[in-house]
Amino acid sequence: MAHIHNPCLNCLKVLPNFFYTQCMSIVVLSQENEEYRLIISQRCLGSFNASKPCGGSTFLPMLVDNDLPTTMDWRDKGYVTSIKDQKDCGSCWAFSPTGSLEGQHYRKTNKLVSLSEQQLVDCSSEFGNMGCMGGLMDQAFEYIKSLAPGGLDTEDSYAYHAEDKKCHYKPDSLGATCTKYIDMTSGDESALQQAVATVGPVSVAIDAAIDAVFFLDISDQMDHGVLAVGYGTSDDGQDYWLVKNSWGFDWGDKGYIMMSRNKHNKCGIATASSYPLV
């Protein structure tokens, strides 16, 4: 069984092109995995003492793969905000769901609004999240859903500070709501592709340890939250996921990474994926 694990990868800024190169098997990074684990030792995905239940509805695939577009990039359709930077805070779990909710809000309203990650960092501990010490995307969705008819404030009204602060959610500064959320079947890349193709950007957890990247067919420790915003096939025939990270514009390919697709759930990208409904 795959498990959500704790190490955070915000320290991967020291390896700015790591994912962009490695998950397409372009280069091999010569660094011992234990040393790497020390570099990324701050928590990012994790849960502690949740007092509220957590669990989304199950995604039910409706199409066969042959009916899906061969490529998808939701950036071209206006669903994706600019690259953000979580800085020295283990808050990837907050950036991933805000990105998915930003996309679904655009789908409904045709307005792209940048939403507040800081609100999730400050206000969702009742659902098991731990601010800059880690959290889970589904727990973030549970918190947002609990505020209905409210939801997440705009980023302009509740700015990001990369540290835990006192909750000051303001319902009159609402940016987007969430009525419920959908969980993909764990490990099913086909279902994930259907969701990304037909719904919009999807929150995903990945295993970013070097052993998972280079040596393991099956990843079992998800330690970073990111956003799948598309997919395609490279000129040399390699299927990939297009993924938005939260480490700033200078990381990877202007803040994005390309990760292997249809390679036995490489890096665990389909292990824990979800998106909200608005």
SERO-4910 file (N, C-alpha, C, O; in steps of 0.05 Angstrom, whole numbers):
BEGIN
 pado doro    nc1    nc2    nc3   cac1   cac2   cac3    cc1    cc2    cc3    oc1    oc2    oc3
  Met    A     17    -24      0      0      0      0     18     25      0     38     26     14
  Ala    A     10     45    -16     25     70    -16     16     87      7     -7     87     15
  His    A     35    102     17     30    120     40     39    148     34     59    152     20
  Ile    A     24    167     45     33    195     44     55    198     65     51    190     88
  His    A     78    208     57    101    210     75    107    239     81     94    257     69
  Asn    A    126    245     98    130    272    108    151    289     94    146    313     93
  Pro    A    173    279     85    194    297     76    185    317     56    171    310     37
  Cys    A    193    343     59    186    364     40    208    369     21    232    366     28
  Leu    A    201    378     -3    222    381    -23    227    410    -30    239    416    -51
  Asn    A    220    429    -13    225    457    -20    255    462    -22    263    481    -35
  Cys    A    271    446     -9    300    449    -11    311    440    -38    335    443    -43
  Leu    A    294    428    -55    304    420    -81    310    444    -99    319    441   -122
  Lys    A    305    469    -89    314    492   -104    343    491   -110    353    504   -129
  Val    A    359    476    -94    387    474    -99    393    456   -123    415    455   -133
  Leu    A    372    442   -133    375    425   -157    354    434   -177    335    419   -182
  Pro    A    356    458   -188    334    471   -202    323    456   -225    299    460   -231
  Asn    A    338    440   -239    328    426   -263    324    396   -258    323    381   -277
  Phe    A    323    388   -233    324    360   -226    301    344   -239    306    326   -255
  Phe    A    276    352   -233    254    336   -244    252    340   -274    246    320   -288
  Tyr    A    256    364   -283    252    368   -312    270    350   -328    262    341   -350
  Thr    A    294    344   -318    312    326   -332    307    297   -325    306    280   -343
  Gln    A    305    291   -300    307    263   -292    283    246   -299    286    223   -307
  Cys    A    259    257   -295    235    240   -300    231    234   -329    215    216   -336
  Met    A    244    248   -346    245    240   -375    271    225   -381    277    219   -404
  Ser    A    286    217   -360    310    200   -362    331    213   -380    343    199   -397
  Ile    A    336    239   -377    355    252   -394    383    252   -381    403    248   -395
  Val    A    384    256   -354    409    255   -341    407    238   -316    384    232   -307
  Val    A    429    230   -305    430    216   -279    444    233   -259    467    242   -264
  Leu    A    431    238   -236    443    255   -215    459    237   -197    448    218   -186
  Ser    A    484    243   -193    501    226   -176    501    236   -148    519    252   -140
  Gln    A    481    228   -132    480    235   -104    466    213    -89    446    202    -99
  Glu    A    477    205    -66    465    184    -51    437    191    -41    433    214    -34
  Asn    A    419    172    -41    391    178    -34    389    187     -5    372    204      1
  Glu    A    404    175     13    402    184     41    410    213     45    398    228     60
  Glu    A    431    221     31    440    249     32    418    267     21    412    288     31
  Tyr    A    406    258     -1    384    273    -13    360    275      6    348    296      8
  Arg    A    354    253     20    332    254     39    337    275     61    319    288     71
  Leu    A    363    277     69    370    298     89    365    326     78    355    343     92
  Ile    A    372    330     52    367    356     40    338    363     41    331    387     45
  Ile    A    320    344     37    292    350     34    277    343     60    253    336     59
  Ser    A    290    344     83    279    333    107    256    348    119    242    338    137
  Gln    A    251    373    111    228    388    121    203    375    111    201    365     88
  Arg    A    182    375    128    157    361    121    142    378     99    144    402     98
  Cys    A    127    363     83    110    376     63     83    363     62     63    376     63
  Leu    A     83    336     59     58    321     60     57    306     86     76    291     92
  Gly    A     35    309    101     32    295    126      7    304    140     -5    324    132
  Ser    A      0    290    161    -25    296    175    -21    291    205     -6    273    213
  Phe    A    -34    307    221    -31    304    250    -58    310    264    -68    332    261
  Asn    A    -68    291    279    -90    296    297   -114    309    284   -125    328    294
  Ala    A   -122    298    261   -146    309    247   -171    303    263   -176    280    270
  Ser    A   -187    323    268   -212    319    283   -236    318    265   -259    314    274
  Lys    A   -232    321    239   -254    320    219   -249    297    200   -226    291    193
  Pro    A   -271    283    191   -268    262    171   -258    273    145   -262    296    138
  Cys    A   -245    256    129   -234    264    103   -238    242     83   -232    219     88
  Gly    A   -248    250     60   -252    230     38   -270    242     16   -292    251     22
  Gly    A   -260    241     -8   -275    252    -31   -291    231    -45   -288    207    -39
  Ser    A   -308    239    -64   -323    221    -81   -303    208   -100   -282    220   -107
  Thr    A   -310    184   -110   -292    170   -128   -297    178   -157   -320    180   -165
  Phe    A   -276    183   -172   -277    189   -200   -286    165   -216   -275    143   -212
  Leu    A   -306    169   -233   -316    147   -250   -310    153   -279   -323    169   -291
  Pro    A   -289    140   -290   -282    145   -318   -305    139   -337   -320    120   -334
  Met    A   -309    157   -357   -331    155   -376   -322    149   -404   -338    139   -421
  Leu    A   -296    154   -410   -286    151   -437   -265    129   -438   -254    121   -418
  Val    A   -259    120   -462   -236    103   -467   -213    121   -476   -218    143   -486
  Asp    A   -189    112   -471   -165    129   -477   -165    139   -506   -155    161   -511
  Asn    A   -175    123   -525   -174    131   -553   -192    155   -558   -189    168   -579
  Asp    A   -211    161   -540   -228    184   -544   -216    210   -533   -227    232   -537
  Leu    A   -194    208   -520   -181    232   -507   -163    246   -526   -151    233   -544
  Pro    A   -159    272   -523   -139    286   -539   -112    276   -534   -106    267   -511
  Thr    A    -94    276   -554    -67    265   -550    -50    284   -534    -31    275   -521
  Thr    A    -57    310   -533    -43    329   -516    -63    347   -503    -85    352   -512
  Met    A    -55    358   -480    -71    377   -465    -53    396   -450    -33    387   -438
  Asp    A    -59    421   -450    -44    441   -435    -64    463   -426    -71    480   -442
  Trp    A    -73    461   -401    -93    480   -391    -83    508   -389    -99    527   -385
  Arg    A    -57    512   -390    -46    540   -390    -56    555   -415    -62    579   -413
  Asp    A    -58    541   -437    -67    553   -462    -96    561   -462   -105    576   -478
  Lys    A   -111    549   -443   -140    554   -442   -148    573   -419   -171    577   -414
  Gly    A   -128    584   -405   -133    604   -385   -138    594   -357   -147    610   -340
  Tyr    A   -134    568   -352   -141    556   -327   -120    559   -305   -125    552   -282
  Val    A    -96    568   -312    -73    565   -294    -61    593   -287    -55    609   -305
  Thr    A    -59    598   -261    -46    624   -253    -16    622   -257     -5    601   -263
  Ser    A     -3    645   -252     26    646   -256     40    629   -234     28    622   -214
  Ile    A     65    622   -239     81    606   -221     84    620   -194     88    645   -193
  Lys    A     81    605   -172     83    615   -145    108    603   -132    120    584   -142
  Asp    A    114    613   -108    138    603    -93    131    599    -64    125    618    -50
  Gln    A    131    574    -55    125    568    -27    147    576     -8    143    578     16
  Lys    A    171    581    -18    194    590     -3    201    569     19    197    545     15
  Asp    A    212    578     41    221    560     62    199    552     81    200    557    105
  Cys    A    178    540     70    154    532     85    144    506     71    142    505     47
  Gly    A    139    486     87    129    460     76    100    461     69     84    446     80
  Ser    A     93    478     50     65    483     44     57    475     16     37    485      5
  Cys    A     72    456      4     65    446    -22     36    436    -22     22    439    -42
  Trp    A     27    425      0      0    414      3    -21    435      0    -44    429     -6
  Ala    A    -14    461      4    -33    483      1    -32    494    -28    -53    502    -38
  Phe    A     -9    494    -40     -7    505    -67    -20    487    -88    -32    496   -107
  Ser    A    -18    461    -84    -30    442   -103    -60    445   -104    -71    447   -127
  Pro    A    -75    445    -82   -104    447    -84   -114    475    -93   -134    477   -106
  Thr    A   -100    496    -85   -108    522    -95   -106    523   -125   -123    535   -138
  Gly    A    -85    511   -136    -82    511   -165   -105    496   -179   -115    506   -199
  Ser    A   -114    474   -167   -136    459   -179   -162    475   -176   -178    475   -194
  Leu    A   -166    488   -153   -190    503   -149   -190    528   -167   -211    536   -176
  Glu    A   -167    540   -171   -166    563   -189   -175    555   -217   -190    570   -230
  Gly    A   -168    531   -226   -176    521   -252   -206    516   -253   -219    523   -273
  Gln    A   -217    504   -232   -246    498   -232   -263    523   -230   -284    525   -241
  His    A   -253    543   -215   -266    568   -213   -267    582   -240   -287    594   -248
  Tyr    A   -245    580   -255   -244    592   -282   -264    577   -300   -278    589   -316
  Arg    A   -264    551   -297   -283    535   -314   -312    544   -310   -327    544   -329
  Lys    A   -319    551   -286   -346    559   -280   -352    588   -286   -374    594   -296
  Thr    A   -333    606   -281   -338    635   -283   -324    649   -306   -331    672   -312
  Asn    A   -305    635   -319   -288    648   -339   -271    670   -328   -263    688   -342
  Lys    A   -266    669   -301   -249    689   -288   -227    674   -273   -232    657   -257
  Leu    A   -202    681   -279   -179    668   -266   -171    685   -242   -163    708   -245
  Val    A   -174    673   -218   -169    687   -193   -148    672   -178   -151    648   -173
  Ser    A   -127    686   -170   -106    673   -153   -116    671   -125   -125    691   -113
  Leu    A   -115    647   -113   -127    642    -87   -106    640    -65    -82    637    -71
  Ser    A   -115    642    -40    -97    644    -17    -87    618     -6   -103    603      5
  Glu    A    -62    612    -10    -49    589      3    -45    594     33    -47    576     49
  Gln    A    -41    619     39    -36    626     67    -60    620     85    -57    613    108
  Gln    A    -84    623     74   -108    616     89   -108    587     96   -115    580    119
  Leu    A   -100    570     78    -98    541     84    -77    536    105    -81    520    123
  Val    A    -54    549    103    -32    546    122    -41    554    150    -35    540    170
  Asp    A    -56    576    152    -63    587    178    -88    574    190    -90    573    215
  Cys    A   -107    565    174   -134    560    184   -144    532    183   -166    526    193
  Ser    A   -129    513    172   -140    486    168   -129    464    186   -131    441    180
  Ser    A   -118    472    209   -106    452    227   -127    433    238   -120    410    244
  Glu    A   -152    441    240   -173    423    250   -176    399    232   -187    378    241
  Phe    A   -168    401    208   -170    379    189   -145    363    186   -142    346    168
  Gly    A   -125    368    204   -101    352    205    -77    365    192    -55    353    193
  Asn    A    -80    388    180    -58    402    167    -41    416    189    -51    423    210
  Met    A    -15    420    182      4    429    202     19    454    193     42    458    200
  Gly    A      6    471    176     18    495    167     44    490    152     44    473    133
  Cys    A     65    503    159     91    500    145    104    473    152    125    467    140
  Met    A     92    457    169    103    431    176     90    409    160     97    385    163
  Gly    A     72    416    142     60    395    125     30    394    126     17    406    143
  Gly    A     19    379    107    -10    375    105    -16    358     82      2    347     69
  Leu    A    -42    355     76    -51    338     53    -71    354     37    -86    370     47
  Met    A    -71    349     11    -89    363     -7   -118    358     -1   -135    376     -1
  Asp    A   -125    332      4   -153    326     10   -163    340     35   -186    348     37
  Gln    A   -145    342     54   -152    356     79   -156    386     74   -172    399     87
  Ala    A   -141    397     55   -146    425     47   -173    428     34   -188    447     40
  Phe    A   -180    409     16   -207    410      4   -229    407     24   -249    421     23
  Glu    A   -225    389     44   -245    386     65   -249    413     80   -272    420     86
  Tyr    A   -227    427     86   -229    452    100   -245    472     83   -263    486     93
  Ile    A   -238    475     57   -251    494     40   -281    487     38   -298    505     39
  Lys    A   -287    462     35   -315    453     33   -331    460     58   -354    466     57
  Ser    A   -318    458     81   -331    463    107   -340    492    109   -357    499    126
  Leu    A   -328    510     94   -335    539     96   -359    547     79   -368    570     81
  Ala    A   -370    529     63   -392    535     46   -415    548     61   -422    539     83
  Pro    A   -427    570     51   -423    580     23   -398    598     20   -395    610     -1
  Gly    A   -381    598     40   -355    612     37   -335    594     23   -342    575     11
  Gly    A   -309    601     26   -288    586     14   -261    599     18   -255    609     39
  Leu    A   -245    599     -3   -218    611     -1   -219    640     -9   -231    648    -28
  Asp    A   -205    656      7   -201    684      0   -183    687    -24   -169    668    -31
  Thr    A   -183    710    -36   -164    716    -58   -136    719    -46   -133    726    -23
  Glu    A   -116    714    -63    -89    718    -54    -84    748    -48    -68    754    -29
  Asp    A    -96    766    -63    -93    794    -58   -102    802    -30    -90    820    -17
  Ser    A   -124    790    -21   -135    797      5   -122    782     29   -124    791     51
  Tyr    A   -110    759     23    -98    742     44    -71    733     33    -69    710     23
  Ala    A    -51    750     35    -25    745     21     -9    723     34    -12    717     58
  Tyr    A      9    712     18     26    690     28     51    701     42     63    720     33
  His    A     57    689     66     80    699     82    101    677     87    122    682     99
  Ala    A     95    652     78    114    630     81    121    624    111    143    616    117
  Glu    A    102    628    128    104    622    157     76    619    168     57    630    158
  Asp    A     74    605    191     49    601    204     41    627    218     56    639    232
  Lys    A     16    635    213      5    659    225    -23    654    236    -34    633    231
  Lys    A    -34    673    250    -61    670    261    -81    672    238    -78    689    220
  Cys    A   -101    654    239   -121    654    218   -137    680    218   -147    689    239
  His    A   -140    692    194   -156    716    192   -173    715    166   -174    734    151
  Tyr    A   -186    692    162   -204    689    140   -226    709    140   -238    715    161
  Lys    A   -231    721    116   -252    742    113   -272    733     92   -265    733     68
  Pro    A   -296    724    100   -315    715     80   -322    735     59   -329    728     37
  Asp    A   -319    761     65   -325    782     45   -303    785     24   -306    801      5
  Ser    A   -281    771     28   -259    771      8   -258    745     -8   -236    738    -17
  Leu    A   -280    732    -11   -282    706    -23   -271    706    -51   -278    723    -68
  Gly    A   -254    686    -57   -245    682    -84   -257    659    -99   -263    661   -123
  Ala    A   -263    637    -84   -274    613    -97   -285    595    -75   -276    595    -52
  Thr    A   -305    579    -82   -318    559    -64   -312    531    -74   -303    527    -96
  Cys    A   -318    512    -56   -315    483    -63   -338    468    -50   -340    468    -26
  Thr    A   -354    455    -67   -377    440    -56   -369    412    -48   -380    401    -28
  Lys    A   -351    399    -62   -340    373    -55   -315    369    -72   -308    386    -88
  Tyr    A   -303    346    -69   -279    340    -86   -279    311    -94   -293    294    -82
  Ile    A   -264    305   -115   -264    279   -127   -236    267   -125   -216    280   -131
  Asp    A   -235    242   -116   -209    227   -114   -207    208   -137   -226    193   -144
  Met    A   -184    208   -150   -178    188   -171   -173    160   -158   -164    159   -135
  Thr    A   -178    139   -173   -170    113   -164   -140    112   -162   -126    119   -181
  Ser    A   -130    104   -139   -101    105   -134    -85     88   -154    -91     64   -158
  Gly    A    -65    100   -166    -48     86   -185    -57     84   -213    -43     73   -230
  Asp    A    -81     95   -219    -93     92   -246    -86    116   -263    -99    137   -263
  Glu    A    -64    114   -279    -56    136   -297    -77    142   -318    -80    164   -327
  Ser    A    -91    121   -327   -112    125   -347   -134    143   -336   -143    161   -350
  Ala    A   -143    138   -312   -163    155   -299   -153    183   -295   -168    202   -300
  Leu    A   -128    186   -287   -117    212   -283   -116    227   -310   -122    251   -311
  Gln    A   -109    213   -331   -108    226   -357   -136    236   -365   -139    258   -376
  Gln    A   -156    219   -360   -184    227   -367   -192    252   -351   -204    270   -363
  Ala    A   -184    253   -326   -191    277   -310   -177    302   -320   -189    323   -323
  Val    A   -151    299   -325   -136    322   -335   -146    331   -362   -147    355   -368
  Ala    A   -154    312   -379   -164    318   -406   -191    332   -405   -196    350   -422
  Thr    A   -208    324   -387   -236    333   -389   -245    352   -367   -264    366   -371
  Val    A   -230    354   -345   -238    370   -322   -221    395   -320   -232    417   -317
  Gly    A   -195    392   -320   -177    414   -315   -153    405   -299   -149    381   -295
  Pro    A   -138    424   -288   -114    417   -272   -122    401   -247   -143    406   -234
  Val    A   -106    380   -241   -112    362   -219    -89    362   -199    -66    362   -207
  Ser    A    -96    362   -173    -76    360   -152    -65    332   -151    -80    313   -152
  Val    A    -39    330   -150    -26    304   -149     -4    304   -128      9    325   -123
  Ala    A      1    281   -116     24    277    -98     45    261   -113     37    243   -129
  Ile    A     70    266   -108     91    250   -121    112    242   -101    115    254    -80
  Asp    A    126    220   -108    149    211    -93    174    221   -108    180    212   -130
  Ala    A    188    240    -96    210    253   -109    237    244   -100    257    256   -107
  Ala    A    238    223    -84    264    212    -76    279    201   -100    267    191   -119
  Ile    A    305    202    -99    321    193   -122    316    163   -129    316    156   -152
  Asp    A    313    146   -108    308    118   -114    282    114   -129    281     97   -147
  Ala    A    261    130   -123    236    128   -137    239    138   -166    227    127   -184
  Val    A    254    159   -169    258    171   -195    272    153   -214    264    150   -237
  Phe    A    294    141   -205    311    126   -223    308     96   -223    313     83   -243
  Phe    A    301     85   -200    304     56   -197    279     40   -192    277     17   -198
  Leu    A    258     53   -181    234     38   -172    212     40   -193    207     61   -204
  Asp    A    200     17   -199    176     18   -216    151     27   -200    133     39   -212
  Ile    A    151     22   -174    128     29   -158    138     47   -135    155     39   -120
  Ser    A    126     71   -132    133     89   -111    113     86    -88     89     83    -93
  Asp    A    123     86    -63    105     82    -41    107    104    -20     95    101      2
  Gln    A    122    125    -25    124    147     -5    119    173    -20    138    184    -32
  Met    A     95    184    -19     89    209    -32     98    232    -14     90    233     10
  Asp    A    116    249    -24    127    269     -6    126    298    -17    139    316     -6
  His    A    112    302    -40    110    329    -50     83    332    -65     75    314    -80
  Gly    A     70    355    -62     45    361    -75     50    381    -98     62    402    -94
  Val    A     39    374   -122     42    391   -145     16    390   -161     -4    380   -151
  Leu    A     16    402   -185     -9    405   -200     -4    395   -229     13    406   -243
  Ala    A    -19    375   -237    -18    365   -264    -36    383   -282    -60    384   -278
  Val    A    -23    398   -300    -38    417   -317    -40    408   -346    -51    422   -362
  Gly    A    -29    385   -352    -31    375   -379    -15    350   -383     -4    339   -364
  Tyr    A    -13    341   -408      2    318   -415      8    319   -445     -3    335   -460
  Gly    A     25    301   -454     31    299   -482     52    278   -488     57    260   -471
  Thr    A     64    279   -511     85    260   -519    107    276   -532    102    292   -550
  Ser    A    132    271   -523    155    286   -534    161    278   -562    150    258   -573
  Asp    A    178    293   -575    186    287   -603    199    260   -606    197    248   -627
  Asp    A    211    250   -585    224    224   -587    206    201   -576    215    179   -570
  Gly    A    180    207   -573    160    187   -567    156    181   -538    143    160   -531
  Gln    A    166    197   -519    162    192   -491    137    207   -481    135    231   -483
  Asp    A    118    192   -469     94    204   -457    102    219   -432    119    209   -416
  Tyr    A     90    242   -427     97    258   -404     72    271   -392     52    276   -406
  Trp    A     74    278   -366     56    295   -353     69    323   -351     93    326   -346
  Leu    A     52    344   -355     62    371   -352     53    380   -324     29    381   -318
  Val    A     72    387   -307     67    391   -279     76    419   -270     98    427   -276
  Lys    A     59    433   -256     65    459   -244     75    455   -216     62    442   -199
  Asn    A     99    466   -210    110    464   -183    107    491   -169     95    510   -181
  Ser    A    116    493   -144    111    517   -128    138    527   -117    139    534    -93
  Trp    A    159    527   -133    185    536   -124    195    559   -140    220    564   -142
  Gly    A    178    575   -152    185    599   -166    191    594   -196    194    572   -205
  Phe    A    193    617   -210    197    617   -239    224    607   -248    226    596   -270
  Asp    A    244    609   -231    271    602   -239    277    572   -237    298    562   -245
  Trp    A    258    557   -225    262    528   -222    252    513   -247    232    520   -259
  Gly    A    266    492   -254    257    474   -276    254    490   -302    271    506   -309
  Asp    A    233    485   -317    227    498   -342    207    521   -335    183    518   -340
  Lys    A    218    543   -325    202    566   -318    180    559   -297    158    568   -299
  Gly    A    188    541   -278    170    533   -257    155    508   -262    141    498   -244
  Tyr    A    158    496   -286    144    471   -293    163    448   -296    187    452   -299
  Ile    A    152    424   -295    168    400   -299    153    381   -318    128    382   -320
  Met    A    168    364   -331    156    343   -348    163    316   -334    186    310   -330
  Met    A    143    301   -328    147    276   -313    136    252   -330    116    255   -345
  Ser    A    150    230   -328    143    207   -344    114    198   -340    104    197   -318
  Arg    A    101    192   -362     73    182   -362     72    154   -374     87    148   -393
  Asn    A     54    138   -364     51    110   -373     76     94   -370     83     78   -387
  Lys    A     90     99   -348    114     83   -341    110     71   -313    126     76   -294
  His    A     89     55   -310     83     42   -284     79     62   -262     89     58   -239
  Asn    A     65     84   -267     59    104   -247     85    115   -235     88    117   -211
  Lys    A    104    122   -253    130    132   -245    127    156   -226    111    174   -230
  Cys    A    143    155   -205    143    176   -184    116    177   -169    112    196   -153
  Gly    A     99    157   -173     74    155   -159     54    177   -166     37    183   -149
  Ile    A     56    189   -189     40    212   -196     10    207   -195     -5    226   -191
  Ala    A      1    183   -200    -27    176   -199    -36    164   -173    -59    154   -171
  Thr    A    -19    163   -153    -25    150   -128    -45    164   -111    -63    152    -99
  Ala    A    -43    191   -109    -61    207    -93    -67    232   -108    -53    252   -105
  Ser    A    -88    232   -124    -96    255   -141   -125    262   -137   -142    244   -132
  Ser    A   -131    288   -139   -158    296   -133   -163    324   -145   -144    338   -152
  Tyr    A   -189    331   -148   -196    358   -157   -222    366   -144   -238    349   -137
  Pro    A   -227    392   -141   -252    402   -128   -274    406   -148   -270    408   -172
  Leu    A   -298    407   -137   -322    415   -153   -332    441   -141   -332    445   -117
  Val    A   -340    459   -159   -349    485   -150   -378    490   -159   -389    511   -153
***
